Amino acid sequence: MHDRARIHVQAGGGGDGCLSFRREAHVPKGGPDGGDGGRGADVVLVCDDSLRDLQSFRRRSHFKAARGGHGHGALRHGADGDTLEIRVPPGTDALVETDGTRHDLTRPGQRAVVARGGSGGRGNKRFAGPTHQTPRFAERGLAGEESWITLQLKLLADVGLVGLPNAGKSSLLSRITRAAPKVAEYPFTTLAPVLGTLQGEDRQLVIADIPGLIDGASAGAGLGHDFLAHIERTRMLVHVLDLAPLDGSDPAENLATVERELELHDPRLAVLPRMLALSKADLVDPEAGASAVAAWSERMGPDIPVMLISSVTRQGLDELAAQLLRQVPALDAGTDGALGPDGAGGSSGTASVPDLDDLAEHRVFRPAATRNYSVERIGDGSFRVSGTAVERLVARYDLDNEEALAHLERRLRGIGVIRALEKHGFEPGDDVEIAGVAFELDPGGS
């Protein structure tokens, strides 16, 4: 199972505006008629229920969207680029590395824009006015956004089976569902989470076998970082505890180890409803098994059911399945008692579960476009202006075109850049560097 991927996405650049004048018979001095460039295509992640893992990204990791069409004469605008859709399975968490934006895709059909296409340039018709009727310049389209995206798949399961390696989780899953995980007598037999479906009379539950956790898993030891994330969306945990561990370890210490790692990874996991399944009952005599259930029931308290099970003899498996079907409420059962975003909450009796709507919905916060910039002297008669907004503005124009340069100077004056340069000693004819391009400004020109 491929549950991690890193891809590079690049949105399409905007099309250039057109520099054109109307030329028709009997119209010797037609005005400007250059059309605008089209907008570049966005890159969008789409949640697709037909996918189950991120394996497809092993074959392809770079995605580039189409650019917008260039403008043409006769006021013909360029076409917008077609959106590039990248399909991911439900449960995918996408981190945009450029700005730290995170998208949580859990429901089929959900969409998240991870790279926005560049805007198209305006044709020369847009710059015509009463005092400048024949503009001989047009804007260039801007480049689209690009970024590396880290994808992580977190399984959407109702119940998660947790426990130390070789505790009997895979055997349990294979007996109560139709899943076929690998079962063997050595630790870390399961190297990838396995899903199975528990069939009830009128409902189903998805159960995930989470590979064995060890001490230090929350810090990345063993397979911890790879698989702890798959427990985050489960609505209930079944802690599978080996009554007769082969290494002679203390079951109480084993339980404490796993519970500690769960809480260190995500405090919300510490208050999820849970059950304790004492496994491998066929390896102890009935009296010892009954005594263990009584002792663990007293230790865990009335809110956590304790059951004695054996995957070999099927002892307690039907009771465990029935308890799970009763304990895990349906998704439409409402949000009463659901855990809050701070992890607070809990219940007695009926299990309280996190609201799936809270998990699915996300807000995207983007910094507002600003005109912040900085000016510095880098030499005798040479200055540098830095700032995203100013750099994007300069990228719009052909600086070898005198009319375009004059228009840029007016724009720079309008946003205060010329005034800031003059405060640093700028004089007409001095060089100004913006976005790695050096050119001369004549702030006194029209």
Beta strands, then each sheet from edge to edge (+ up, - down):
strand 1: 4-10
strand 2: 43-47
strand 3: 62-64
strand 4: 84-88
strand 5: 92-96
strand 6: 102-105
strand 7: 111-115
strand 8: 146-153
strand 9: 159-162
strand 10: 194-199
strand 11: 204-209
strand 12: 236-242
strand 13: 274-279
strand 14: 306-308
strand 15: 374-379
strand 16: 382-386
strand 17: 431-434
strand 18: 437-440
sheet 1: 3+ 1+ 8- 5+ 6-
sheet 2: 4+ 2+ 7-
sheet 3: 10+ 11- 9- 12- 13- 14-
sheet 4: 15+ 16- 17- 18+
end
